[in-house]
Structure formats: C-alpha cells, structure tokens
Amino acid sequence: MKAAVSAFGSYIEPIAGDITDKTSVKKALKGVRVIICTEKMGMLAEAKNLKGIEHIILLSQLAVFKSGGGIQAFMNEKAKKLAEAGEIAVITSGVSYTIVRAGSLQDKPGGQRGFNFKEGCAGKGTLSREDAAAICVEALDSPAKEGLIFEVVNGEETVQNWNEIFSSLANSGNQE
C-alpha cells in the first residue's frame, strides 16, 4: 500500500479489505467513485455495494488462461473460471467499466517498452506489472460510456495520449 501511495500520490487511496466480508466491503466502498480491481470481484460487484460507484476497472488474466492447451489448460481451469466470473460480474453490474485483459504479468520494471493492443495478443504476450498498474490508473480519466474491453501486452507502440488510445479502442469495436 505504501508503494501505491508513493507512486500515485493523492490521486488514489488504496484500501485493504476482505472482499468476502460484507462489512469490510461496505466500509471500504463508502464515498468511493471508482474501483480498480486486480483480483476477484467478490462482494464488490453486488449492486447494493455499488451505490455511488461510477466506474469499475478490472485487470483480467482471462485471455492468458484461455490460451493454454493440454495440461496447462487443465491446471488453469479454476483460475479461468474465476476470471470469467469476475468479468461477468463487472459487465452485469450496471456500472460503466473498463476491462484490461493483460498478457501474462511479469515482475519487470515498467516504462521500458511500448504496448500492443491487437486482439488476441494477451494470450501470447507479457506485460510488466508496473505497466499494468499504470494502464489501470490512466483508465481512471477515461471511463467508457458503457463498457470497454481490450487486450494489452508490452510491444512497440508508444503511447503519448491515453485518452486517444482508449477512444480508439472503443471505436474499433472493443466496446461491449
């Protein structure tokens, strides 16, 4: 949590809580307008808990789990089902959402490479955790009118203006 505060300052307020505990969720969401979720949605997605929430940003690994075959597919089945459930919960929440389908997350420094937003890239590529976090924070300023789902991995495309990228992704048919 200290790392998030030092990296993003007063722009975000990280809150620790237990998404399986109704009291914890209610307390954590009081006065919150935007949720960035990097794990299971749990009780966050229940309609009564979303009062006042304007935008949900979900970092999803669904594309990674869908891409595997053979024994890898068997080993990832539970994670795939959890990722699918998380995406469905966000999509059906009634709140504007952005789902970032990242490639396999890597513990490497962010800001070293560009990006690739092509459909299908997340099942084969990688993305640094720092870059994934930065993309989620950038999405705070660009809420989709209804919903936006896109894939991203590290690649060659340099991003100068995130609002233009999100708008382009929405206009290219990735808006759900």
Buried (B, 14 or more C-beta within 10 A) or exposed (E): EEEBEEBBEEEBEEEEBEBEEBEBBBEBBEEBEBBBBBEBBBBBBBEEBBEEBEBBBBBBBBBBBBBBEEEEEEEBEEBBEBBBBBBEBBBEBEBBBBBBBBBBBBEBEBEEBEBBBBEEBBBBBBBBBBBBBBBBBBBBEBBBEEBBBBBBBBBEEEEEEBEEBBBEBBEEEBBE
